[in-house]
Structures are given as structure tokens and as C-alpha cells.
């Protein structure tokens, strides 16, 4: 005689609950809700803010999906300004990610094709009359579906990412969307340098 809700001594309802819970699991770095708080304690943020950690609010999320590419770029801000937290799935893994910190270094319309080598110029902190030239070399070009999420909802675009690196292993990613370029300059940080406090509101944006 079978017991109600059981088969061979195992709860059918428990199995359904386990399957539901397993299906709903999501890596904590993936698809963070708009208005979440992201706290950074990496060395660069520490040097810029003077705080051992600093909290920002997520206002725009970008998701790139391409051949061998799954990347999230979280645009965050505080009263002083904005920066970007990047999360890339490590190639060949299912749920392992590396974290990066970026700034938007410029936006412009595309005029000429992007070169294999690009030089950016930054103010010399030791001499205000001089500039420091930093050379970046292109590593690859990846076509991607771009999904942009903000407080108003979601939009999808076709994009192309041009990935560059310099001799100090600092990164530059150039997003080409339509005829518009966005330049991101950044570097890898440790997973321990980021703390996430997910928003409970605006969950409907992600559905």
C-alpha cells in the first residue's frame, strides 16, 4: 500500500521542491537587480575614495552573449561619479567568474576601423605639463548580443567587442554598437574586493 504523497518511502513533494530550488539557483554575481548596492574594497577604489570600502548603486546593467563570451558590465554610481564592475564567465566553466573594475574612458562615433594597436594618453601625476602614453594591443574581436537593463526595462542590440591589453595587463574593451563606440579601461580585481547587497525592488525588470 502506497502512502499518500510517497513512492517507495520517498516524498514526491520533496522531490519537486528540490527540483524547483535547484532550477532557481543563480550565481550571486550574475544578473544583479537594478538599485542593488555594490561595495568595492579594491586598491584602486581605496586610493580614489580614501575609504577602505565604498558603496555604489547599480543603475544600468549590460549583458553580452557571444561565442565563448558571457559578460556582465554593471554601471554603478555614488554622489561623486560612476564606474563599472565587470563579471566574466571563465571560458570552459559553468559557474566560475572573474571580476574587473572599469571606467568609461570615452564615447564617440565610429569614423575609421579600429586599429590593432591603440595609444591612450593620461596626465603625468608627477608633471602636470607632461602626458603618459599607454599602448594597448588588440587580442580579439567578438560579436555579441547586448542586453541593456535599467529602471525602465530592457533593450536588446547587436554589438561587437574589441578586446585590448597593455604590457601591464591592464585592459581596454571597446564596445561597438551601431555606429557608436564606448571605451572601457580597467583591470582585474579579487572576488573578495566586491560585496553585493541585492535590491528587493524592481524584480519585475528581470522577468
Secondary structure, DSSP 8 states (H G I E B T S, - for coil): ---TTEETTEEHHHHHHHHHHHHH---TTSS--TT-EEEE--HHHHHHHSSSSEEEEEEEEEEEEETTEEEEEEEEE-SS-EEEEEEEE-TT-SS-EEEEEEEEEEEEE--S---SEEEEEEEETTEEEEEEEEEEEEEEEEEEEEEEEETTEEEEEEEEEEEEE-TT--EEEEEEETTEEEEEEEEEE-GGGEEEE--SS-GGGG-
